[in-house]
Amino acid sequence: MRVHHLNCGSFSSALIGRLVCHVLACETDAGIVLVDSGFGLADVADPIGRVGKYAKLTGARFRESETAVRQLGKLGLDPSDVTHIVATHLDFDHIGGVADFPNATLHTTAAEEAASEGRSSFREKVRYRPAQLTPRPRTHTYSGPGESVLGFSGAHPIDGVGDRIVLVPMPGHTRGHAAVAVDTGDRGWLLHAGDAFYHRSTVAAPGQVSPGTAGRALRVMEELIAVDRSKIRGNHRRLRELNNQVAPRVRVFSAHDPTLFEELAAERG
């Protein structure tokens, strides 16, 4: 499996610094599988209508060149070959690009789909933007006991893709948030943790990476927008242990840390 690391959305502000929207494009026997999709062409064309005013507070940048559909074209890949999009969750900065791939099936947890459709709290009204999923894409949801993968129970291999890409429920940031594990073969596992953490210091070995001002600000923001803070802290602990184990080798990264994105893009580019 060949995996491409794409930044499909940038943020910049004085408080939190620079952030990315880390998307994976996996070339598989089942076609191209995206993990998240970042912002899409329609978001670039109408950011307020699609994403809402909250995007301005986070310093979102809407650039056509950063959309997944344009980046795949530059890689010499056909966007029509995108058959599946596996979402860590359905926040506006993770699924805006879904509309650019009308032939793809969207995969998420049943809990996340219910949360995005219900939008029952202020947080959910801000984070879930109905315009981004209108018309509703073909969606496959996951619930139930699942399997054990990398020490996480309740994991689900992606239907139609196989057991090398696995949805790992990890609620806390949202009700149905998940990580996505990708088995790259000789290079080990990638674990796209979505927004289960923001800053690399969270999963580094103790004392290895300083959070700095931006990292501390991100930790506060993370707590403020989480639906379950106790689960967020538990996720941090488990992800830190996984990231620092020796075998099997797992590279844990979040959706928004620019340093982790640049390291992985350089390694696998």
C-alpha positions in Angstrom: 0.0 0.0 0.0 1.3 3.4 -0.9 0.2 6.2 1.4 0.3 9.9 0.6 0.2 12.6 3.3 -1.8 15.7 2.3 -2.5 18.9 4.1 -6.1 19.7 3.1 -6.7 22.8 5.2 -4.6 25.4 7.0 -5.2 27.5 10.1 -3.1 30.2 11.6 -3.6 32.5 14.6 -1.5 34.3 17.2 -2.7 32.0 20.0 -2.5 28.5 18.6 0.0 29.1 15.8 -0.1 27.1 12.6 -2.3 24.0 12.1 -2.9 21.6 9.2 -5.7 19.2 8.2 -3.7 16.0 7.8 -5.4 13.7 5.3 -4.2 10.3 4.1 -4.6 9.1 0.6 -4.1 5.3 0.5 -3.6 3.5 -2.8 -5.2 0.1 -2.3 -6.6 -2.7 -4.4 -10.1 -1.3 -3.7 -9.2 2.1 -5.1 -8.0 5.2 -3.4 -9.1 5.4 0.2 -9.0 8.8 2.0 -8.7 9.1 5.7 -10.6 12.4 6.4 -10.9 14.9 3.5 -10.2 18.4 4.9 -11.8 21.3 3.2 -13.3 20.9 -0.3 -13.9 23.0 -3.4 -17.3 24.1 -2.2 -15.9 25.3 1.1 -13.3 27.4 -0.7 -16.1 28.9 -2.9 -18.4 29.7 0.0 -16.7 29.4 3.4 -19.3 31.2 5.4 -22.2 29.4 3.9 -20.6 26.0 4.2 -18.5 26.3 7.3 -20.0 29.2 9.3 -18.5 32.1 11.1 -16.6 30.0 13.6 -13.9 29.3 11.0 -12.8 33.0 11.2 -12.0 32.6 14.9 -9.6 29.7 14.2 -7.9 31.5 11.4 -9.0 29.0 8.7 -7.4 29.5 5.2 -9.5 28.3 2.3 -7.2 27.5 -0.7 -8.2 25.5 -3.7 -4.7 24.2 -4.1 -5.0 22.4 -0.7 -8.1 20.5 -1.5 -7.7 16.8 -1.8 -9.2 16.7 -5.3 -6.6 19.1 -6.6 -3.7 17.5 -4.7 -4.5 14.0 -6.1 -4.5 15.4 -9.6 -1.0 16.8 -9.0 0.2 13.4 -7.8 -1.0 11.9 -11.1 -3.9 10.1 -9.5 -7.5 10.2 -10.8 -9.9 11.7 -8.2 -12.6 9.5 -9.7 -10.7 6.5 -8.3 -11.5 7.6 -4.7 -13.8 4.8 -3.6 -13.9 5.2 0.2 -13.5 8.1 2.7 -13.0 7.0 6.3 -13.8 9.9 8.7 -12.3 10.2 12.1 -15.3 12.3 12.8 -17.7 14.7 10.9 -16.5 18.1 12.1 -16.4 20.8 9.3 -12.6 20.7 8.8 -12.6 16.9 8.3 -15.4 16.2 5.8 -15.7 19.3 3.6 -14.0 17.5 0.8 -16.4 14.6 0.7 -18.6 16.4 -1.9 -15.7 16.3 -4.3 -15.8 12.5 -4.5 -19.4 11.6 -5.3 -18.6 8.0 -6.1 -17.1 7.4 -2.7 -18.7 5.7 0.3 -18.3 7.6 3.6 -17.4 5.5 6.6 -18.0 6.6 10.2 -19.3 5.3 13.5 -23.0 5.0 14.0 -22.7 7.3 17.1 -21.0 10.0 15.0 -23.6 9.9 12.3 -26.4 10.2 14.9 -24.6 13.2 16.5 -24.2 15.0 13.2 -27.8 14.5 12.2 -29.2 15.4 15.6 -27.0 18.5 16.4 -28.6 18.5 19.8 -26.1 20.9 21.6 -24.5 24.2 20.8 -21.1 22.5 20.3 -22.7 20.1 17.7 -24.5 22.9 15.9 -21.1 24.7 15.4 -19.0 21.7 14.5 -21.5 19.8 12.2 -22.4 21.7 9.1 -25.4 20.2 7.2 -24.5 22.0 3.9 -21.2 19.9 3.7 -23.2 16.6 3.6 -26.1 17.8 1.4 -27.0 15.7 -0.5 -26.1 13.0 2.0 -23.3 10.8 0.6 -23.6 7.0 0.6 -22.6 6.2 4.2 -21.6 3.0 6.0 -21.7 3.1 9.8 -20.1 0.9 12.4 -21.2 -0.2 15.9 -21.1 -3.2 18.1 -18.3 -5.2 19.6 -15.9 -5.2 16.7 -12.3 -6.7 16.9 -9.1 -6.0 18.8 -6.5 -4.0 16.9 -3.3 -2.6 18.4 -4.7 -3.2 21.9 -8.0 -1.3 21.2 -11.2 -3.2 21.4 -14.3 -2.5 19.3 -12.3 -1.9 16.1 -13.8 -2.4 12.6 -12.0 -3.2 9.3 -13.4 -1.0 6.6 -16.1 -2.8 4.6 -15.1 -3.1 1.0 -11.4 -2.4 1.7 -10.1 -5.1 4.0 -8.4 -5.4 7.3 -5.4 -3.1 6.6 -7.5 0.0 7.2 -9.4 -0.1 10.5 -11.8 2.3 12.3 -11.0 2.4 16.0 -13.8 4.1 18.1 -12.3 6.7 20.4 -15.0 9.0 21.7 -14.4 12.1 23.7 -13.7 14.9 21.3 -17.1 14.0 19.8 -19.7 11.4 20.7 -18.6 9.1 17.8 -15.0 10.1 17.2 -12.6 7.4 16.0 -9.0 6.9 15.1 -8.1 5.2 11.9 -5.3 2.5 11.8 -3.5 1.8 8.6 -1.2 -1.2 8.1 1.5 -0.1 5.7 3.4 -3.4 5.8 7.1 -3.2 6.2 6.9 0.4 7.5 4.6 -0.6 10.4 1.3 1.0 11.4 0.0 4.6 11.0 -2.6 5.7 13.5 -4.5 8.8 12.4 -5.9 9.9 15.8 -8.0 12.7 14.3 -8.7 15.2 17.1 -8.1 12.7 20.0 -5.2 15.0 20.7 -3.8 18.2 19.1 -0.2 18.8 20.0 2.7 16.3 19.6 3.8 16.8 23.2 0.6 14.9 24.3 1.9 11.6 22.9 5.6 12.1 23.3 7.6 10.4 26.0 7.7 12.5 29.2 10.0 15.4 28.9 10.8 14.8 25.3 8.7 17.6 23.7 7.8 20.9 25.3 4.2 22.0 24.7 5.1 25.7 24.5 2.5 28.4 24.4 0.7 27.0 21.4 0.6 23.5 22.9 -0.9 24.8 26.2 -3.4 26.9 24.4 -4.4 23.9 22.3 -4.9 21.8 25.4 -7.3 24.3 26.8 -9.2 24.5 23.5 -9.3 20.7 23.4 -10.9 20.6 26.8 -13.4 23.3 26.0 -14.8 21.7 22.9 -14.8 18.0 24.0 -18.0 16.3 24.7 -16.4 14.1 27.4 -13.2 15.4 29.0 -12.6 12.3 31.1 -12.4 10.2 27.9 -10.1 12.7 26.3 -7.6 12.2 29.1 -7.9 8.5 28.9 -7.3 8.6 25.1 -4.2 10.7 25.7 -2.8 8.0 28.0 -3.5 5.2 25.7 -2.1 7.0 22.6 1.1 8.0 24.5 1.7 4.3 25.5 1.1 3.2 21.9 3.3 5.8 20.4 6.2 4.9 22.6 6.1 1.1 22.4 8.8 -0.8 20.6 6.8 -3.4 18.7 4.7 -3.4 16.7 5.9 0.0 15.5 3.1 2.5 15.4 3.3 6.2 14.3 0.6 8.1 16.1 -0.3 11.5 14.8 -3.2 13.9 15.0 -5.1 15.7 12.3 -3.7 19.2 13.1 -0.1 19.0 14.3 2.1 20.5 11.5 5.4 19.1 12.7 4.1 15.5 12.8 2.6 16.1 9.3 5.9 17.4 7.9 7.9 14.5 9.4 5.6 11.9 8.0 5.3 13.5 4.6 9.1 13.7 4.3 9.6 10.1 5.4 7.0 8.7 3.0 7.1 11.2 0.2 
